[in-house]
Amino acid sequence: MPEITSDDVERVELLEIVSSSKIGLKTLSKEQLEQLYKLVEAKNYTQTIETEKSKKELLEKIDNRLYDLVEGRVIL
């Protein structure tokens, strides 16, 4: 069984915030979104086609939210 790292714990905590409500991504700060993007991107989700697709969709949503924040389009 693989060892659970601090990155794994942080990734799960951030994902729980995102999945806890419809506005989960909007409650995270820019730094948290950047960290989540980095952690999800680094994680290997190639077990099934569905998990890889979900990973890509989540990364796209995070990227879109980061773009909105950088461009000053703060949408809550």
Secondary structure, DSSP 8 states (H G I E B T S, - for coil): -----HHHHHHHHHHHHHHTSTTHHHHS-HHHHHHHHHHHHHS--TTSHHHHHHHHHHHHHHHHHHHHHHTT----
